[in-house]
Amino acid sequence: MSQTYSPISADWPCQVNPPGSPYWERTAARWLRDLLPARYAGYSTLTRHPILLARHARLQLQNEIRTVRAALQTCRTELPALGFSETMIESTIKLYATELAQLNRLAGGVRLITEALLKESRRTPVGSRH
């Protein structure tokens, strides 16, 4: 998924309307759903409650970040034993470094969206939400 960011904040995803604008929560929920494996789209508990969806996206990203860090940290020790050349190892390190930066940007976006959703939920009575 291509990620560009809006002028609201360096970490605010441009695919998500600004808080307070029409349908901003829908665009936030869509963006958050796209961060999860496709199988989660079938869980209405998540898809109907953007704050739960944001929480799960945060946890998912935390796990992905841990995985990429572990892969990055072990490239030089594990890949030579698997027969990879130094050139391939360097390419793999760059790939993981790029992915780690992307995941950290996404995590920043999830954090901002979560904060905005929580702020909105404090203003809206529970019975009148989704």
C-alpha positions in Angstrom: 0.0 0.0 0.0 1.5 3.4 -1.0 1.6 5.8 1.9 1.8 9.5 1.6 1.0 11.9 4.4 -1.2 14.9 4.7 -0.2 18.4 6.0 -2.2 17.8 9.2 0.8 16.2 10.7 3.9 14.5 9.3 2.4 11.1 10.4 -1.2 11.7 9.5 -2.1 9.4 6.5 -3.4 11.4 3.5 -5.9 8.5 2.9 -7.7 9.6 6.1 -9.8 12.7 6.2 -9.0 15.2 8.9 -10.8 14.7 12.2 -14.1 16.6 12.3 -14.5 16.5 8.5 -17.4 14.5 7.0 -16.8 10.7 7.0 -13.4 11.0 8.7 -14.0 8.0 10.9 -15.0 5.9 7.9 -11.7 6.8 6.1 -9.8 6.1 9.3 -11.5 2.7 9.7 -10.8 1.8 6.1 -7.1 2.8 6.4 -6.8 0.8 9.7 -8.4 -2.3 8.1 -5.9 -2.1 5.3 -3.1 -2.5 7.8 -4.4 -5.9 9.0 -4.4 -9.2 7.3 -7.4 -9.6 5.1 -9.0 -12.3 7.4 -9.7 -9.6 10.0 -12.2 -7.9 7.7 -14.7 -10.6 8.6 -14.7 -9.7 12.3 -17.6 -7.3 12.8 -16.5 -6.6 16.4 -13.3 -4.9 14.9 -14.8 -3.4 11.8 -17.8 -1.7 13.6 -15.7 -0.2 16.4 -12.8 2.0 15.1 -11.1 2.3 18.5 -10.9 -1.5 18.7 -9.7 -1.6 15.1 -7.0 1.0 15.9 -5.9 -1.0 19.0 -5.5 -4.2 16.9 -3.7 -2.3 14.2 -1.3 -1.0 16.8 -0.6 -4.5 18.2 -0.2 -5.9 14.7 2.3 -3.2 13.8 4.2 -3.7 17.1 4.6 -7.4 16.2 5.7 -6.6 12.7 8.2 -4.1 13.9 9.6 -6.8 16.3 9.8 -9.3 13.5 11.6 -7.0 11.1 14.1 -5.9 13.8 14.9 -9.5 14.6 15.4 -10.2 10.9 17.6 -7.2 10.5 19.7 -8.0 13.5 20.3 -11.5 12.4 21.1 -11.0 8.7 24.9 -10.9 9.1 25.0 -14.0 11.3 22.3 -16.2 9.7 22.4 -15.4 5.9 26.0 -16.4 5.2 25.2 -19.9 6.6 22.3 -20.1 4.2 24.6 -19.5 1.3 23.8 -15.9 0.5 26.4 -13.6 -0.9 27.5 -10.4 0.7 25.7 -8.4 -2.0 22.4 -10.2 -1.3 22.9 -9.7 2.5 23.4 -6.0 2.0 20.3 -5.8 -0.2 18.4 -7.7 2.4 19.6 -5.3 5.2 18.4 -2.3 3.1 15.1 -4.0 2.5 14.5 -4.5 6.2 15.7 -1.0 7.1 13.3 0.4 4.6 10.5 -1.7 5.9 11.2 -0.8 9.5 11.1 2.9 8.6 7.7 2.4 6.9 6.3 0.4 9.8 7.4 3.2 12.2 5.6 5.8 10.0 2.5 3.6 9.9 2.6 3.2 13.7 2.8 7.0 14.0 -0.3 7.3 11.9 -2.2 4.7 14.0 -1.2 6.6 17.2 -2.6 9.9 15.8 -5.8 8.3 14.5 -6.3 6.5 17.9 -5.9 9.8 19.7 -8.4 11.5 17.4 -10.9 8.6 17.7 -10.6 8.7 21.5 -11.1 12.4 21.6 -14.2 12.1 19.4 -15.6 9.3 21.5 -15.4 11.5 24.6 -17.7 14.0 22.8 -20.2 11.5 21.5 -22.4 9.4 23.8 -21.8 5.7 23.4 -25.4 4.9 22.2 -25.2 7.3 19.3 -22.0 5.9 17.8 -21.9 3.3 15.0 
